[in-house]
Amino acid sequence: MSLSALKGKIRLGNGVLDFSKQIMENREKIKEKDMIKKAKEEINYAFSRGTFFYNDICNDSFFIDFLRNIKNFQGYRFFEILGFNTKRAEENIKIVEEVMGYDAKIFPTPHSYYGSSPQIMSFVREFARFTTMSIHLFETIDEIEFAYERGKTFEFLRTMGLYEKYTKIFNIYLLDYLNSMGMFSFKKLILVHLVHAMKKDLEYLEKIIPHAAWVLCHRSNENIGEIRKNWELLQKTPIRLLLGTDSAASSPDVSILDEIYAVYKTGFFSESMLFRAATFSAYEYLEIPQSRVPFFIFPNAKPNIESIASIKKAYLLKG
């Protein structure tokens, strides 16, 4: 959500590495007042479309504090720890430790296999293994090549001065590495994207962590330029499907209703499966009490996604 202030300011379509480079170049230019203003706008719009619960992932201590008190925000706050070289990793771990000292309700989490160092993985495992962890996985097409110091992901970190060689990673299949670091030992495990996961990868995940959930952020992936070719494989996986949006820097908005409609139009998932992924399946997996689930009315809508999505504003039903 914190990156929503960059909506319309980031060039899209050239892949996640180009997107990440632009975020790194522009995030320091975001003023706190603009970050707040845009986040409120996006949350209010999504609420008017029936979205009431979020798993927000950010790496900004100011913003994660801000979310505690914002109206219409319910959900979990994940403090993402970035840094693949030791110096940056240690600096960011200290920041997270400081925040955890006064905010016990955040979840420290790594960014990705290539975005967070072994030190960060160990830190997260120590402090959050009995709760929930989120990790971006198979978001880049050559992520699996990173351990062999090959491919664009490796070249990206090396060129940016962010790479460091670790024996724990080098020449090791990325899922074996994550498993060895205890990244699959969490009570709840949220795998974000899986855009480029192959059959071998999914079979591994299904065997080791059948209790995990994967998050489909279709509009964001498409806009960034990471085109999914594993729809059929993911239709069959027993790993639970959840829906997400990413921030408005890469997605038109953070409305889950609009995400459902966009995924539905691909033809790969049924309307009933998508509605379940966005409601009861999410409530169960994220342990959202039924007493906290609001009801929304979409005036004059018929009971199908196309009709519901055409209604500009939903109204909160109050008892």
VENHU-V217404 format. One record per residue. N is the residue number from 1. RES is the residue in one letter. SS is DSSP state (alpha for helix, beta for strand, coil for the rest). OMEGA is omega in whole degrees, 0 to 359 (none if undefined). BURIAL is 1 if it has 9 or more other ideal C-beta (glycine too) atoms within 8 Angstrom, else 0. Layout:
N;RES;SS;OMEGA;BURIAL + N;RES;SS;OMEGA;BURIAL
This chain:
1;M;coil;184;1 + 2;S;alpha;182;1 + 3;L;alpha;181;1 + 4;S;alpha;178;1 + 5;A;alpha;178;1 + 6;L;alpha;179;1 + 7;K;coil;179;1 + 8;G;coil;183;0 + 9;K;coil;183;0 + 10;I;coil;176;1 + 11;R;coil;183;0 + 12;L;coil;172;1 + 13;G;coil;184;0 + 14;N;coil;177;0 + 15;G;coil;187;1 + 16;V;alpha;180;1 + 17;L;alpha;176;1 + 18;D;alpha;177;1 + 19;F;alpha;181;1 + 20;S;alpha;179;1 + 21;K;alpha;179;1 + 22;Q;alpha;177;1 + 23;I;alpha;180;1 + 24;M;alpha;181;0 + 25;E;alpha;188;0 + 26;N;alpha;188;1 + 27;R;alpha;179;1 + 28;E;alpha;179;0 + 29;K;alpha;182;0 + 30;I;coil;176;1 + 31;K;coil;183;0 + 32;E;alpha;180;0 + 33;K;alpha;178;0 + 34;D;alpha;177;1 + 35;M;alpha;180;1 + 36;I;alpha;183;1 + 37;K;alpha;183;1 + 38;K;alpha;179;1 + 39;A;alpha;178;1 + 40;K;alpha;179;1 + 41;E;alpha;182;1 + 42;E;alpha;179;1 + 43;I;alpha;180;1 + 44;N;alpha;177;1 + 45;Y;alpha;181;1 + 46;A;alpha;178;1 + 47;F;alpha;179;1 + 48;S;alpha;177;0 + 49;R;coil;174;1 + 50;G;coil;178;1 + 51;T;coil;183;1 + 52;F;coil;185;0 + 53;F;coil;184;1 + 54;Y;beta;161;1 + 55;N;beta;183;1 + 56;D;beta;180;1 + 57;I;beta;179;0 + 58;C;beta;178;1 + 59;N;coil;182;0 + 60;D;coil;184;0 + 61;S;alpha;177;1 + 62;F;alpha;185;0 + 63;F;alpha;181;1 + 64;I;alpha;173;1 + 65;D;alpha;182;1 + 66;F;alpha;184;1 + 67;L;coil;181;1 + 68;R;coil;190;1 + 69;N;coil;183;0 + 70;I;coil;178;1 + 71;K;coil;178;0 + 72;N;coil;176;0 + 73;F;coil;169;1 + 74;Q;coil;176;0 + 75;G;beta;181;0 + 76;Y;beta;180;1 + 77;R;beta;179;1 + 78;F;beta;176;1 + 79;F;beta;184;1 + 80;E;beta;182;1 + 81;I;beta;180;1 + 82;L;coil;175;1 + 83;G;beta;179;1 + 84;F;coil;174;1 + 85;N;coil;189;1 + 86;T;alpha;184;0 + 87;K;alpha;182;0 + 88;R;alpha;179;1 + 89;A;alpha;181;1 + 90;E;alpha;178;1 + 91;E;alpha;183;1 + 92;N;alpha;174;1 + 93;I;alpha;179;1 + 94;K;alpha;179;0 + 95;I;alpha;180;1 + 96;V;alpha;177;1 + 97;E;alpha;178;0 + 98;E;alpha;180;1 + 99;V;alpha;179;1 + 100;M;alpha;179;1 + 101;G;coil;180;0 + 102;Y;coil;180;0 + 103;D;coil;186;1 + 104;A;coil;186;0 + 105;K;coil;176;0 + 106;I;beta;177;1 + 107;F;beta;174;1 + 108;P;beta;184;1 + 109;T;beta;175;1 + 110;P;beta;174;1 + 111;H;coil;186;1 + 112;S;beta;176;1 + 113;Y;coil;183;1 + 114;Y;coil;183;1 + 115;G;coil;182;1 + 116;S;beta;186;1 + 117;S;coil;174;1 + 118;P;alpha;177;1 + 119;Q;alpha;179;1 + 120;I;alpha;179;1 + 121;M;alpha;180;1 + 122;S;alpha;179;1 + 123;F;alpha;181;1 + 124;V;alpha;179;1 + 125;R;alpha;182;1 + 126;E;alpha;188;0 + 127;F;alpha;188;0 + 128;A;alpha;190;1 + 129;R;coil;179;1 + 130;F;coil;181;0 + 131;T;coil;186;1 + 132;T;beta;176;1 + 133;M;beta;176;1 + 134;S;beta;177;1 + 135;I;beta;174;1 + 136;H;beta;186;1 + 137;L;beta;181;1 + 138;F;coil;178;1 + 139;E;coil;177;1 + 140;T;coil;188;1 + 141;I;coil;182;0 + 142;D;coil;180;1 + 143;E;alpha;183;1 + 144;I;alpha;180;1 + 145;E;alpha;187;1 + 146;F;alpha;183;1 + 147;A;alpha;182;1 + 148;Y;alpha;180;0 + 149;E;coil;177;0 + 150;R;coil;171;0 + 151;G;alpha;185;1 + 152;K;alpha;179;1 + 153;T;alpha;177;1 + 154;F;alpha;181;1 + 155;E;alpha;179;0 + 156;F;alpha;180;1 + 157;L;alpha;181;1 + 158;R;alpha;181;1 + 159;T;alpha;181;0 + 160;M;coil;181;1 + 161;G;coil;185;0 + 162;L;coil;186;1 + 163;Y;coil;172;1 + 164;E;coil;183;0 + 165;K;coil;179;0 + 166;Y;coil;179;0 + 167;T;coil;180;0 + 168;K;coil;184;1 + 169;I;coil;190;1 + 170;F;coil;178;1 + 171;N;coil;180;0 + 172;I;coil;177;1 + 173;Y;coil;191;0 + 174;L;alpha;180;1 + 175;L;alpha;174;1 + 176;D;alpha;178;0 + 177;Y;alpha;181;1 + 178;L;alpha;178;1 + 179;N;alpha;180;1 + 180;S;alpha;179;0 + 181;M;coil;179;1 + 182;G;coil;183;1 + 183;M;coil;179;1 + 184;F;coil;184;1 + 185;S;coil;184;0 + 186;F;coil;178;1 + 187;K;coil;177;0 + 188;K;beta;184;1 + 189;L;beta;183;1 + 190;I;beta;181;1 + 191;L;beta;187;1 + 192;V;beta;172;1 + 193;H;beta;186;1 + 194;L;coil;184;1 + 195;V;coil;186;1 + 196;H;coil;178;1 + 197;A;coil;179;1 + 198;M;coil;182;0 + 199;K;alpha;179;0 + 200;K;alpha;182;0 + 201;D;alpha;181;1 + 202;L;alpha;178;1 + 203;E;alpha;177;0 + 204;Y;alpha;181;1 + 205;L;alpha;181;1 + 206;E;alpha;181;1 + 207;K;alpha;187;0 + 208;I;alpha;184;1 + 209;I;coil;179;1 + 210;P;coil;180;0 + 211;H;coil;182;0 + 212;A;coil;172;1 + 213;A;beta;176;1 + 214;W;beta;186;1 + 215;V;beta;178;1 + 216;L;beta;177;1 + 217;C;coil;193;1 + 218;H;alpha;184;1 + 219;R;alpha;179;1 + 220;S;alpha;180;1 + 221;N;alpha;181;1 + 222;E;alpha;182;1 + 223;N;alpha;180;1 + 224;I;alpha;179;1 + 225;G;coil;176;1 + 226;E;coil;188;1 + 227;I;coil;183;0 + 228;R;coil;177;1 + 229;K;coil;184;0 + 230;N;coil;181;1 + 231;W;alpha;184;1 + 232;E;alpha;178;0 + 233;L;alpha;183;1 + 234;L;alpha;173;1 + 235;Q;alpha;187;0 + 236;K;alpha;185;0 + 237;T;coil;175;1 + 238;P;coil;176;0 + 239;I;coil;188;1 + 240;R;beta;177;1 + 241;L;beta;169;1 + 242;L;beta;181;1 + 243;L;beta;178;1 + 244;G;coil;182;1 + 245;T;coil;197;1 + 246;D;coil;181;0 + 247;S;coil;179;1 + 248;A;coil;173;1 + 249;A;coil;181;1 + 250;S;coil;180;1 + 251;S;coil;180;1 + 252;P;coil;182;0 + 253;D;coil;178;1 + 254;V;coil;179;1 + 255;S;coil;178;1 + 256;I;alpha;176;1 + 257;L;alpha;180;1 + 258;D;alpha;176;1 + 259;E;alpha;178;1 + 260;I;alpha;184;1 + 261;Y;alpha;179;1 + 262;A;alpha;179;1 + 263;V;alpha;179;1 + 264;Y;alpha;182;1 + 265;K;coil;175;0 + 266;T;coil;179;1 + 267;G;coil;185;0 + 268;F;coil;179;0 + 269;F;coil;181;1 + 270;S;coil;178;0 + 271;E;alpha;182;0 + 272;S;alpha;179;0 + 273;M;alpha;180;1 + 274;L;alpha;178;1 + 275;F;alpha;178;1 + 276;R;alpha;179;1 + 277;A;alpha;183;1 + 278;A;alpha;184;1 + 279;T;coil;190;0 + 280;F;alpha;179;0 + 281;S;alpha;178;1 + 282;A;alpha;179;1 + 283;Y;alpha;181;1 + 284;E;alpha;186;0 + 285;Y;alpha;182;1 + 286;L;coil;177;1 + 287;E;coil;176;0 + 288;I;coil;181;1 + 289;P;coil;179;0 + 290;Q;alpha;180;0 + 291;S;alpha;180;0 + 292;R;alpha;183;0 + 293;V;coil;179;1 + 294;P;coil;177;0 + 295;F;beta;181;0 + 296;F;beta;175;1 + 297;I;beta;174;0 + 298;F;coil;188;1 + 299;P;coil;175;0 + 300;N;coil;180;0 + 301;A;coil;172;1 + 302;K;coil;184;0 + 303;P;coil;173;0 + 304;N;coil;188;0 + 305;I;alpha;181;1 + 306;E;alpha;180;0 + 307;S;alpha;181;1 + 308;I;alpha;182;1 + 309;A;alpha;181;1 + 310;S;alpha;180;0 + 311;I;coil;187;1 + 312;K;coil;184;0 + 313;K;coil;173;0 + 314;A;coil;181;1 + 315;Y;beta;181;0 + 316;L;beta;178;0 + 317;L;beta;181;0 + 318;K;coil;181;0 + 319;G;coil;none;0
